[in-house]
Amino acid sequence: MRLPGSVSELRIEPVEPDGAVEDWRHVHNVIVPPAALSPAEVEENVRRYRLEVAYLDDVLVGCTTVRPPENGDPATVIVRVLPEYRRRGFGAALYTRALAQARELGGADIRTVIWAANEDGVRFAQARGFTEVDREPDPEDGIPFLTWHLTSS
C-alpha cells in the first residue's frame, strides 16, 4: 500500500445522507470504540451536524464533526485521524477547517470531546489550547470521555 504523504493532497468531502456515511462511521468507531455508532445513528448525525471525511487519493485518513452552538452551549469541534496517518499535519489541517466551520456557525466558544484512552487526541487538544472542563466515565470500562474547552484561539 502506498502511503501518500502531503497535506496538500488531502481531499475533504462533506458526508451526505447517501454519501460517505460508512467511511465517517469507520473512522469514528476505530478511534472511539466504546461509543461505536450504528449506520442509523450516523445518518441522524448527518442531519444534525456538519460531518466530513478526509482522503489521500482514495485512502481514508480521518473525519471531523462540527456541532453548532445550541441552547447556550459552545460549538463542538472533533477531529479524528486514523493512527497510521497521525503526525503528518492531517489533523492540523482538519482542525483548522473544522474550527473555521464552527466559527461560521456562530461558535464564539469552542469545545471538544476526547476519549481519554486516545492519548494522541489528548496531546493534540492540549497543543491547540484546550483545557479539560469535565469528564464522564464510561460505565463499561471506566475510561472517561473528556470535555475540553478552547482557552486560546
N, C-alpha and C positions, 0 to 999 in steps of 0.2 A: 504494500500500500504506500503510495506516495504521500508524504506529509507536506502539503503546501505551507509556506511559512510567512507570507507577508500580510500584514493587516490591510494593506491596500487591496488585496484580493478578496477581502471579506464581503460577502453578499448577504444583506439583511432583508428579510421579507416579512410582511405582516402575516399573521395567522388569520385566515378567513375561515368561516364555518365549514366550508368544503375543501379547505386547503391543508396546510402543513400541521394539522392538529396532532397527528401521531408523532411527528418529529419533535414538536414542542413537548408533548407528553413524555417522550422517551428521555429527553434531557432532564426534565423536571424529576422524573421518577428515579433516574440514576443518581442525581445529586441529593435528593431528599426522599430516600426510600420509606421512612416512616409516615410520610404524608403523600404516598403514591396516589395519583389521581386516575380515575376511570376515564374512558373517552367521553362519557356523558358529562362528567364534571368539567373537563377541559372545554367542551362545547359551551357550557354555561359561562365559564370564564371568558371565552371569546366574545360573548355578548356583553359582558360587564367591563372588561379591562382591555388594555392595549397589549397584545401578545405578539412577539416577533421571534423568528428563528434566524440563526446565522449559519452560513455555509462558506467553506473554501472550495471553490469549484462545486462539486456535488456532495462534498463531505460535510456532514453535520458537525458543528463546532459548539453551539450554545443556543441559549434562548433568553428572552427577557420578559418581564411582566411589569407593566406600569398601571397602578391603580390610581384613579383620580382622587383628589381630596373629597371626603364625604362627611357630613354631619360634624364638622369641626375637626375631623381627624386629618393628619397630614397626608400628602400623596405618598404612595409606596413605590419604590423602585427596587426590583430584584433582578440580578444578573446571575446567570448560571453558565459556566463553561465546563465542558467535559474535561476530566482530569488530564487526558493526554494532550490537550491544547492550551493548557494554562501556562502562564509566564511568557507569553509571546505578544502581549499587548491586545489580545482579542477582548478580554474582559474590560480593559480600559476603554476601548472603542465602543463596546456595547453600553457601558455605564454612561459615557458622555452623551450618547444618543438618547438613552432612556431618561437621564436626568433632564435633558432639554425637552423631551416629551412631557414629563411631569410638570415642568415649569409652564409649558404651553397650556396644560390643562388646569392651571391655576394653583399649582403646588408651590406655595411660598415656603412651607415646611416640608421636609422630606424624611421618610423613614425607610428602613429595610428590615427584612426578616431573614434570619440565618439559622439553620440547624447547627447546633453547637459542635457536632461531630465534624462539620465541614470546616476544618481549621484553615484551609486556604481561603475560604469565604470570609471567615472572621478577620484574618490578616488583611484581606482586600478591603473590607469595610473600614477597618481601623486606619489604613493608609489613606483613605479618602475623607477622613474627618468624622466618621460616625462614632458614636459612643452608645454603649448599652443603656437602655432605659427600662427594660422589662425582660423577664424570662418565664417561659411556660414549660414545665416538664412534660415530656411525652409519657403518658400513662403506661405505654408498652415497655419502654426500655429506660425511662428516666432521663434520657439525654434531652436537654431543653431546646426549645426554639427561642431564639433571642430576637428581641425587637430593639433596633438601634435607631437613633435619631442623628441626622446630619447636623453637626455643630459648627461646621465651617463649609463654605462653598467655593 
